[in-house]
């Protein structure tokens, strides 16, 4: 792999990831369905992976309580089709966990995961905590959660 092939993961603005979310997660629906409530909150974290300045993956984390506990909600995780199943999603989640740990908000993560992606999350330490349910515009989902190690001071 040359230096130009190096993957860089960093925090970004939401407008930098909307098109990838739309293409991967809301294909065939209006572009605005890829915009989520809370995207523009000052505490929301948008992370993206780039290869040679090309966006190849993204994930958004919003401060949303889980069962009355402070937590981060993962939304809109998307990996370009030509980069799926190559470990990029794992790298993005690992980066996110370290990044969120430094935010000193919560070590609890949760999400509504598409049923076909649930195994991916389970292999990374997430737990399925609900029965399948239908999510409008996105199909069958399950609720998942994970506790990450807190910052040791």
For each residue, the residues with C-beta under 8 A, 3 or more apart:
1: 5 6
2: 5 6
3: 6
4: 52
5: 1 2 51 52
6: 1 2 3 51
7: 49 50 51 56 88 91
8: 49 50 51
9: 47 48 49 50 91 92 95
10: 47 48 50
11: 45 46 47 48 99
12: 16 17 46 47 48 58
13: 16 46
14: 17 18 35 39 40 44 46 60
15: 18
16: 12 13 46 48 55
17: 12 14 20 21 46 48 55 58 60 76 78
18: 14 15 21 22 31 34 35
19: 22 23 31 34 55
20: 17 23 24 48 55 57 58 78 80
21: 17 18 24 25 26 34 58 76 78
22: 18 19 25 26 27 29 31 33 34
23: 19 20 26 27 78 80
24: 20 21 27 78 79 80 81
25: 21 22 34 76 78 138
26: 21 22 23 29 30 31 33 34 137 138
27: 22 23 24
28:
29: 22 26 33 137
30: 26 33
31: 18 19 22 26 34 35
32: 35
33: 22 26 29 30 137
34: 18 19 21 22 25 26 31 76
35: 14 18 31 32 39
36: 39 60 62 75 76
37:
38: 41 44 62 64 75
39: 14 35 36 44 46 60
40: 14 44
41: 38 44 62 63
42:
43: 62 63 105
44: 14 38 39 40 41 60 61 62 63
45: 11 60 61 62 72 96 99 100 103
46: 11 12 13 14 16 17 39 58 59 60
47: 9 10 11 12 58 59 60 61 92 95 96 99
48: 9 10 11 12 16 17 20 55 57 58 59
49: 7 8 9 55 56 57 58 88 91 92
50: 7 8 9 10 53 54 55 56
51: 5 6 7 8 54 56 83
52: 4 5
53: 50
54: 50 51
55: 16 17 19 20 48 49 50 58 80
56: 7 49 50 51 79 80 83 88
57: 20 48 49 77 78 79 80 83 88 89 92
58: 12 17 20 21 46 47 48 49 55 76 77 78 92
59: 46 47 48 74 75 76 77 78 92 93 96
60: 14 17 36 39 44 45 46 47 74 75 76 77
61: 44 45 47 72 73 74 75 96 100 109
62: 36 38 41 43 44 45 72 73 75
63: 41 43 44 70 71 72 73 105 106
64: 38 71 72 73 110
65: 68 69 70 71
66: 69 71 73 108 110 145
67:
68: 65
69: 65 66 106 108
70: 63 65 105 106 108
71: 63 64 65 66 106 108 109 110 145
72: 45 61 62 63 64 100 105 106 108 109 110
73: 61 62 63 64 66 109 110 111
74: 59 60 61 77 96 109 110 111
75: 36 38 59 60 61 62 111
76: 17 21 25 34 36 58 59 60
77: 57 58 59 60 74 89 92 93 111
78: 17 20 21 23 24 25 57 58 59
79: 24 56 57 83 84 88 89 92
80: 20 23 24 55 56 57 83 84
81: 24 84
82:
83: 51 56 57 79 80 86 88
84: 79 80 81 88 89
85:
86: 83
87: 90 91
88: 7 49 56 57 79 83 84 91 92
89: 57 77 79 84 92 93 120
90: 87 93 94 124
91: 7 9 49 87 88 94 95
92: 9 47 49 57 58 59 77 79 88 89 95 96
93: 59 77 89 90 96 97 124
94: 90 91 97 98
95: 9 47 91 92 98 99
96: 45 47 59 61 74 92 93 99 100
97: 93 94 100 101 109 148
98: 94 95 101 102
99: 11 45 47 95 96 102 103
100: 45 61 72 96 97 103 105 106 109 148
101: 97 98 107 148 149 150 151
102: 98 99 151
103: 45 99 100
104: 151
105: 43 63 70 72 100
106: 63 69 70 71 72 100
107: 101 147 148 149 150
108: 66 69 70 71 72 145 146 147 148
109: 61 71 72 73 74 97 100 126 145 146 147 148
110: 64 66 71 72 73 74 129 143 144 145 146
111: 73 74 75 77 121 126 143 144 145
112: 135 141 142 143 144
113: 117 118 121 126 128 141 142 143 144
114: 117 118 135 138 139 140 141
115: 118 132 139 140 141 142
116: 119
117: 113 114 120 121
118: 113 114 115 121 122 128 142 144
119: 116 122 123
120: 89 117 123 124
121: 111 113 117 118 124 126 144 146
122: 118 119 125 126 127 128 144
123: 119 120
124: 90 93 120 121 146
125: 122 146
126: 109 111 113 121 122 144 145 146
127: 122 144 145 146
128: 113 118 122 142 143 144
129: 110 142 143 144 145
130: 133 142 143
131: 142
132: 115 140 141 142
133: 130 140 141 142 143
134: 139 140 141
135: 112 114 138 139 140 141
136:
137: 26 29 33
138: 25 26 114 135 141
139: 114 115 134 135
140: 114 115 132 133 134 135
141: 112 113 114 115 132 133 134 135 138
142: 112 113 115 118 128 129 130 131 132 133
143: 110 111 112 113 128 129 130 133
144: 110 111 112 113 118 121 122 126 127 128 129
145: 66 71 108 109 110 111 126 127 129
146: 108 109 110 121 124 125 126 127
147: 107 108 109
148: 97 100 101 107 108 109
149: 101 107 152
150: 101 107
151: 101 102 104
152: 149
153:
